[in-house]
Each structure stands twice: as structure tokens, then as C-alpha cells.
Amino acid sequence: MLEIEKKFVLPPCKAKRYLKALNKKYKKQHILQYYAKNMRFRKIGDRYWCTIKRGQGMVREEIEEPITKEEFCAYWEQREGEAIEKYRYTFRYKKDTYELDEFMGHLKGLLYLEIEFGSLQKAEDFTLPKKIQKFVLDEVSDNPAFTNRSLALHGLPVISHPIEELIAQNEPSSYLSASLKPSFHPFENVYLVLQVWIALLTKVIEANKEAILAKEEDTERLHQLRVALRKIRSFLALLDKELDLPQAKELQKSIKAIMKQTNRARDLDVYLEWMQHYKKIVPPKKLKRLIQNLHKEREAAYIALLHTLQSPQFSLLLFRLHSFAANQPQRQIPSIILAKRALKRQLHKVWERTSRLTGSSKPKKYHRLRIEIKKLRYLMEFFAFVFEPKEYEKLIHKIKKIQEILGRHQDTTVQMEYLQLLVQKNPAEEKALLSLRQHLKRKAKKLRKKFLASSSSIADLYVTLPRALCRY
């Protein structure tokens, strides 16, 4: 007997959510199966079957016979790989019969949709209805990694492309910006995805380094270099918990040390930007001397920055990042399966910090929350390719709004601290500087109030983010 079927893989989600969206009645069955002696042994409800399949792809020869419980158990100890446990939901849609398989145990998160056909011609002419098509990640009828036998022998299916190919496909038009948007197959090996991100961000660091060494005046160059470093550090920290990455902790330490050495130059760029805003509040002549001093300090800080970028320490970091990106991955995990777990962990951390904040909480607590929200956004950017695109854009917009409020709050509190230092250095301008500080204090209070009023948006992420990962 010929088995002619098409198989599609769906995003990890509860099967009943798909069925509810289709509003179709279904039949549910529990299936336990294993492979031994080139045969498949399967238990469906209280019935047992032995099947031999030959061939691969969409058309295969299948010989299936009923067996007894004793025969099913007889080969159990001789099974190859792991047993497979799943629930099968069978339903009709537009005259076709579909089988939705939701895997359990070590394959949890994997869902297949299969359709059998009476002839090869019908299979070739078949097109998924639009309502079902929107659930589907990919057709895997001809991919041997997605067969049940391969699942038993090798576990969750993974798609791995050569890293050179992935980098070439995701090259940006310019390496001067750390706002990259690489795209991958949802079942791409997450180790390769991380390596591509690090390879691309390392090129961003190098491009901005060269621009700074060429003494370009654009302050954005240092900012983008630091964003690239920060993203790499965040990816390593967040994914090391899930993947046990070699060298991750050492790389994070090296990045932290370089970031520390670049802090002063970046801070002074920001301080000078603030001064332009202060001129609208305080007569410019009262700030003239301060601005002159800041420019002198900035010149000295940028000389130190150039030394840092040309130092053996910085060269070693770049070498280690390139090496990390070039190493052969030791394990294989599909990105889409890991994404939900990693994002849920970070989202929980964000919510815990949010729930403990009040209007009188110390600025440091708001700052720590801001860092965790920024990490959440970076993690979403990392896994952007597993989200439903429109929902992803909505979520990112929502997170950016929250991040902006906290960012302005952090800037305001840092400015208050900085103005306090300036008062000590410039007693002649004490009155003007203290009035500025009072202005910023009122501003910080308003921003805290605004954030607490919008904190429900973070609670809403608990519902909307997992749905966006389901892609419908």
C-alpha cells in the first residue's frame, strides 16, 4: 500500500488553540510508538500495530498489521532511540482530512500537520487553505530530519546551514549601525544563530572603531560601537543559562572591561548634549565656562578612547569574538523551541522587578528594571524570525515606549548627580545649577508616575508575547 502525504511543521503552541481558531470538531487520540528491527510499533488507544515503511519523502510504501499487546511489549527493550508520545487531533476542513500531532516528553513543543492523499496527482495539486496556511512555518514532506524515525533517533529536528552562507544572506547595507535584522529558518540551530549575530556585531564594532580612529566627529560612532558590545554581552548572558556556552563568561568579563574604558568618552558626549537643552532653562552665558571645560575633558577622554581601541586588550577581544563565531557548534537545538523558554524567563524577571516598584523606590531600582527590559528587547530582536511579523512590531513598539520612559528617568537622575558634582567644582554658578537640579527632580517624579501608570503594559506582555510566538 502506498502512503502519499504532505507534512507541515507549526510553531510551538497548544494544539487546541489552532483547533479553536479553525472552529472545527476533532477526534483526539493518544499515540505511543517506538522503532525496532526496521519496524514501527504503535499503540493507539487500546489497539496495537506494527508497520514497515519503505522510501522517503511524500510517497512511501507502507505495510501495517494489527498486533497484540504482548507483541508490542516484546520489542520494547530492543527499541532504537527514544519512544515517541503524542496526541493526534483529526479533523475535516473543506473536504480534506487533517491530522494535527502534538508531541510530548523530549519532543515537547513540536507540532506537525499531515494530510494524506489518494493519488500523487491530488497531492501535487493540493494547496493549503489560507486559514490553515497562516499557522504553518514550513512544509517538511521531503526533509528526513522531520520523520518520526529521525525524531526517535535524534530528537528535535534542526536545520543547520553553513555559517558562511548565513552570514552572506544577512549582510547589512552598512556595518555602522548595530540595528541588525538577520533572518533564519525557525528550526535553524540556535548555536549558529548566535554565531551569526556575534560575527555581524563584531564587524559593526570594527567598522565604528575605524571611523573613530579616522577621527570622524559623529558621536554616533562610539554609541553604535557600545550598543554592539552591549548586545553581544546580553546575548551571551541570556543564552548561557539555556545553552551552557563555552567561553561565555570570560567574553562577558572582557566586554565589560572595554565598556568601562569607553564610559568616560560616551558620558561626556551625553553631558554636552544635555548642555544644549539646559540653555533653554538657564541663561547660556551662565553655562559658557562649564561647556568649555566639558569640551576640554572630552578631548582628553577621546585621546584615552583611541588608546583603548588600539590596545592589545581590544584586539584580543575582537580575535576571541571572531573565534567564537567560527567554532563548530557542539550541540543542536532548534531556535523556535528555545525562544519561548528564554523569552519567558526574561519576561518573568522584568515583571518581578516591575511589581516591586513604587513612586518612592530608589532610582537604582528603576535603572535595574530598565536594563532587564533592554535585555528583553535584545532577546526579542535575536528571535525576531520566530514571531508573527505584525505582532512582533506591535510588541517592540510597546517595549520601546516603556524603555523610553525609563531611559529618560535614568538620564534625569544621572544629570541630577552630575549637577551636584558641578556645584562643588563651580561654586560661582551654584544658584543656576541648583535651580536646574530642582527642575530635573520634578521631571524625574513625573516620569516615575508615568511609568507606574503604564506598568500594566508589561503585564499585558505575558499574554501577547506567547501568542505572537504562535504566529497567529
C-alpha positions in Angstrom: 0.0 0.0 0.0 1.3 3.5 -0.9 1.3 6.2 1.7 1.1 9.6 0.0 1.1 12.5 2.4 2.3 16.1 2.9 3.7 17.2 6.2 3.9 20.7 7.6 5.6 22.0 10.8 3.8 24.5 13.0 5.1 26.9 15.7 5.2 25.6 19.3 1.8 26.2 20.7 -1.1 24.3 22.3 -2.8 22.3 19.6 -6.2 23.2 20.9 -5.5 26.9 20.2 -5.1 26.1 16.5 -8.3 23.9 16.5 -10.2 26.7 18.3 -9.1 29.2 15.7 -10.4 26.8 13.0 -13.7 26.2 14.9 -13.7 22.5 13.9 -14.8 19.4 15.7 -12.0 16.9 16.1 -11.2 13.4 17.3 -8.4 13.1 19.8 -6.2 10.0 20.2 -3.2 9.2 22.4 -0.3 7.6 20.5 2.8 5.8 21.8 5.3 4.4 19.3 8.8 3.2 19.0 11.1 1.7 16.4 12.9 -1.7 16.4 14.3 -4.0 13.7 13.3 -1.5 11.0 9.7 -1.7 12.1 7.4 0.8 13.8 5.4 -0.4 16.8 2.5 1.8 17.7 -0.2 1.9 20.4 -3.3 3.9 19.7 -5.8 3.8 22.5 -6.1 0.1 23.3 -5.1 -1.1 19.9 -1.6 -2.1 18.7 0.0 -2.0 15.3 3.3 -3.0 13.6 4.3 -1.0 10.4 7.0 -1.3 7.9 7.7 1.7 5.7 10.0 1.9 2.7 11.2 5.0 0.8 11.2 8.6 1.9 9.6 11.9 1.1 5.9 12.5 0.1 5.4 8.9 -1.3 6.3 5.8 0.7 5.3 2.2 0.7 3.5 1.2 4.0 2.7 -2.3 5.3 0.6 -2.2 8.5 -0.7 -5.1 10.6 -2.5 -5.3 13.9 -0.6 -7.0 16.7 -1.2 -8.0 20.3 -0.2 -6.1 23.4 2.3 -8.9 24.2 3.9 -8.5 20.7 4.1 -4.7 21.2 5.9 -5.1 24.6 8.2 -7.9 23.2 10.4 -5.5 21.3 10.3 -2.6 23.8 13.8 -3.3 25.2 15.2 -3.5 21.6 13.9 -0.1 20.6 16.2 2.3 18.7 16.4 5.7 20.2 13.6 7.2 22.3 9.9 6.2 22.3 7.6 8.9 20.9 4.5 10.0 22.7 2.0 12.4 21.1 -1.7 13.4 20.8 -3.3 13.3 17.4 -6.2 15.6 16.6 -8.1 14.5 13.4 -10.5 17.0 11.8 -12.1 17.8 8.4 -11.6 21.1 6.6 -13.1 21.7 3.1 -13.5 18.0 2.3 -9.9 17.1 3.3 -8.9 15.2 6.5 -6.1 16.6 8.5 -4.1 15.1 11.4 -2.5 17.5 13.9 0.2 15.8 16.0 1.2 17.4 19.3 4.4 15.8 20.6 5.1 15.2 24.3 8.1 14.4 26.5 11.5 15.1 25.0 9.8 16.4 21.8 7.5 18.9 23.6 6.8 22.0 21.5 6.9 20.2 18.2 3.6 20.1 16.1 3.0 18.5 12.7 0.1 18.9 10.4 -0.3 16.0 8.0 -2.7 15.4 5.0 -3.0 12.0 3.2 -4.0 11.8 -0.5 -5.5 9.0 -2.6 -3.1 9.8 -5.5 0.1 11.6 -6.3 -1.7 13.9 -8.7 -4.0 15.1 -5.9 -1.0 15.7 -3.6 0.8 17.7 -6.3 -2.3 19.8 -7.0 -3.0 20.4 -3.3 -2.7 23.9 -1.8 -3.2 24.7 1.9 -6.3 26.8 2.6 -5.3 30.4 3.6 -6.8 29.9 7.1 -4.5 27.0 7.7 -1.6 28.4 5.8 -1.2 31.2 8.3 -0.3 28.7 11.0 2.4 26.9 9.0 6.1 27.5 9.3 7.2 25.3 6.5 6.5 22.1 4.5 8.8 19.3 5.6 7.5 16.4 3.5 10.9 15.8 1.9 13.1 16.6 4.9 14.3 13.4 6.5 15.1 15.2 9.8 11.4 15.6 10.3 10.4 12.0 10.0 9.1 10.2 13.2 12.0 7.8 12.9 14.5 10.6 12.9 12.7 12.1 15.9 13.1 8.8 17.8 16.8 8.5 16.9 18.0 12.2 17.0 15.4 14.2 18.9 14.0 17.6 17.9 14.7 18.3 14.2 17.3 21.0 13.5 18.1 22.8 10.3 21.8 23.8 10.0 23.2 25.8 7.2 26.9 26.7 6.7 27.7 29.7 8.8 29.3 31.4 5.8 26.1 31.1 3.9 24.0 32.5 6.8 26.4 35.5 7.2 26.3 36.2 3.5 22.5 36.1 3.5 22.3 38.5 6.4 24.9 41.1 5.5 23.6 44.6 6.2 24.0 47.5 3.7 26.2 49.2 6.3 28.1 48.0 9.3 28.0 51.4 11.0 24.7 50.6 12.8 24.1 47.9 15.4 20.4 47.7 14.5 20.7 44.5 12.5 17.8 42.3 11.3 19.2 38.9 10.4 16.6 36.3 9.5 16.7 32.5 9.8 14.5 29.4 9.4 12.6 28.9 12.7 14.3 25.5 13.2 17.8 26.8 12.5 20.3 25.6 15.1 20.3 28.3 17.8 24.1 28.0 18.2 24.5 29.0 14.6 22.1 31.9 15.0 24.2 33.2 18.0 27.4 32.8 16.0 26.0 34.8 13.0 24.8 37.5 15.4 28.2 37.7 17.0 30.0 37.7 13.6 27.9 40.6 12.3 28.1 42.6 15.5 31.8 42.2 15.7 32.0 43.7 12.2 29.9 46.6 13.5 32.4 47.1 16.3 35.3 47.1 13.8 33.6 49.5 11.3 32.8 52.0 14.1 36.3 51.6 15.6 37.9 52.5 12.2 35.6 55.5 11.9 36.6 56.7 15.4 40.3 56.2 14.7 39.9 58.2 11.5 38.6 61.0 13.9 35.1 61.3 12.5 33.2 63.9 14.6 30.0 61.9 14.7 29.3 60.9 18.3 27.0 58.2 17.0 30.1 56.1 16.1 31.0 55.5 19.7 27.4 54.9 20.6 26.9 52.2 18.0 30.2 50.5 18.9 29.0 50.3 22.5 25.5 49.1 21.5 27.1 46.3 19.5 29.2 45.3 22.5 26.2 45.5 24.9 24.1 43.3 22.6 26.8 40.6 22.4 27.2 40.7 26.2 23.4 40.4 26.7 23.1 37.5 24.2 25.9 35.6 25.9 24.4 36.2 29.4 20.8 35.4 28.5 21.6 32.3 26.4 24.3 30.9 28.5 21.6 29.9 31.0 20.0 27.8 28.4 22.9 26.6 26.3 25.9 26.4 28.7 28.1 28.3 26.2 31.9 27.8 26.3 33.9 31.0 27.0 30.7 33.0 27.5 31.6 34.2 31.0 35.1 35.2 30.0 33.9 37.1 27.0 31.4 38.9 29.1 34.1 40.0 31.5 36.3 41.2 28.6 33.4 43.2 27.1 32.6 44.7 30.5 36.2 45.9 30.9 36.2 47.5 27.5 32.8 49.2 28.1 34.2 50.6 31.3 37.1 52.1 29.5 34.8 53.8 27.0 32.4 55.1 29.6 34.0 58.5 30.1 34.1 59.5 26.4 30.4 58.5 26.0 29.4 60.2 29.2 30.9 63.5 28.1 29.2 63.3 24.7 25.9 62.9 26.5 26.8 65.8 29.0 27.4 68.1 26.1 24.1 67.2 24.6 22.4 68.0 27.9 24.0 71.4 27.9 22.2 72.3 24.7 18.9 71.5 26.5 20.0 73.4 29.6 20.4 76.6 27.6 16.6 76.7 27.2 16.2 76.8 31.0 19.3 78.8 32.2 20.8 81.8 30.5 23.5 80.4 28.2 26.2 82.8 29.5 26.0 81.1 32.9 26.9 77.8 31.3 29.6 79.0 28.9 32.5 78.2 31.3 31.1 74.8 32.1 30.7 73.9 28.4 34.3 75.0 27.7 35.6 72.7 30.5 33.5 69.8 29.2 35.0 70.2 25.7 38.5 70.0 27.2 37.5 66.9 29.3 36.0 65.3 26.2 39.2 65.9 24.2 41.2 64.1 26.9 38.7 61.3 27.1 38.8 60.7 23.3 42.6 60.5 23.4 42.2 57.8 26.1 39.5 56.1 23.9 41.8 56.0 20.9 44.4 54.2 23.1 41.8 51.7 24.2 40.7 50.9 20.7 44.3 50.4 19.6 45.2 48.4 22.7 46.2 44.7 22.7 43.2 44.1 25.1 40.8 45.4 22.5 42.5 43.4 19.6 42.3 40.2 21.8 38.6 40.7 22.4 37.9 41.1 18.6 40.0 38.0 18.0 38.1 36.0 20.6 34.7 37.1 19.2 35.7 36.1 15.7 36.9 32.7 17.1 33.7 32.1 19.0 31.7 32.8 15.8 33.9 30.4 13.7 33.8 27.4 16.1 31.9 24.3 15.1 28.7 24.1 17.3 28.9 21.1 19.6 25.1 20.8 20.0 22.0 21.3 18.0 18.8 22.9 19.3 16.1 24.4 17.1 15.7 28.2 17.7 12.0 28.2 17.9 11.8 25.7 20.7 14.4 27.6 22.8 12.9 31.0 22.1 9.8 30.6 24.1 11.7 29.3 27.1 14.3 32.1 27.1 11.8 34.9 26.5 9.5 33.6 29.2 12.4 33.6 31.7 13.4 37.2 30.9 9.8 38.4 30.8 9.3 36.9 34.3 12.4 38.7 35.6 11.1 42.0 34.1 7.6 41.5 35.7 9.1 40.7 39.1 11.1 43.9 39.2 8.2 45.9 38.0 5.8 44.6 40.6 8.2 45.7 43.4 8.5 49.3 42.3 6.7 52.3 43.9 6.8 56.0 43.5 9.4 56.2 46.3 11.6 53.4 45.1 15.3 54.4 44.7 16.5 55.4 41.2 18.8 52.4 41.1 15.8 50.0 41.1 14.3 51.8 38.2 17.7 51.6 36.4 18.0 47.9 37.0 14.5 47.3 35.6 15.5 49.4 32.6 18.5 47.1 32.0 16.3 44.0 32.2 13.7 45.5 29.7 16.5 46.4 27.4 17.8 42.7 27.6 14.2 41.6 26.8 14.1 43.8 23.7 17.5 42.5 22.6 16.3 38.9 23.1 13.2 39.6 21.0 15.4 41.1 18.3 17.6 37.9 18.4 14.5 35.7 18.0 12.6 38.1 15.7 12.3 35.5 13.0 10.1 33.2 15.1 7.5 35.8 15.7 4.5 36.7 13.6 5.9 39.9 12.0 3.0 42.3 12.6 2.6 41.2 16.3 6.4 41.5 16.7 6.3 45.1 15.5 3.5 45.9 18.0 5.4 44.3 20.9 8.7 46.0 20.1 6.8 49.4 19.8 5.2 48.7 23.2 8.6 47.8 24.8 10.3 50.8 23.3 7.7 53.2 24.8 8.3 51.7 28.3 12.1 51.7 27.7 11.9 55.4 26.6 10.2 56.4 29.9 12.8 54.6 32.0 15.6 55.9 29.8 14.5 59.5 30.3 14.2 58.8 34.1 17.7 57.4 34.2 19.1 60.3 32.2 17.4 62.7 34.6 18.7 61.1 37.8 22.2 60.9 36.3 22.0 64.6 35.4 21.0 65.4 38.9 24.0 63.6 40.3 26.2 65.3 37.7 24.9 68.7 38.5 25.7 68.1 42.2 29.3 67.5 41.3 29.4 70.6 39.1 28.1 72.7 42.0 31.2 71.6 44.0 33.6 72.4 41.1 31.8 75.7 40.1 30.6 77.5 43.2 30.1 80.7 41.2 27.3 79.0 39.2 25.7 77.3 42.3 22.4 79.1 42.1 21.8 78.4 38.4 22.9 74.7 38.8 20.7 74.1 41.8 17.7 75.6 40.0 18.4 73.1 37.2 18.6 70.3 39.7 15.2 71.2 41.1 13.8 71.2 37.6 15.2 67.8 37.0 13.9 66.5 40.3 10.3 67.4 39.4 10.8 65.9 36.0 12.0 62.5 37.5 9.0 62.4 39.7 6.6 62.9 36.8 8.4 60.1 34.8 8.1 57.7 37.7 4.4 58.4 37.9 4.1 58.0 34.1 5.9 54.6 34.3 3.8 53.3 37.1 0.6 54.3 35.3 1.8 52.3 32.2 3.2 49.2 34.0 0.1 47.3 33.0 1.6 47.2 29.6 4.3 44.8 31.0 1.6 42.6 32.5 -0.1 42.6 29.1 3.1 41.2 27.5 2.5 37.9 29.4 -0.5 37.3 27.2 0.6 38.9 23.9 4.2 37.7 23.6 3.4 33.9 23.7 0.6 34.4 21.2 3.0 36.3 18.9 5.3 33.3 19.1 2.5 31.1 18.0 2.3 33.3 14.9 -1.5 33.7 14.6 
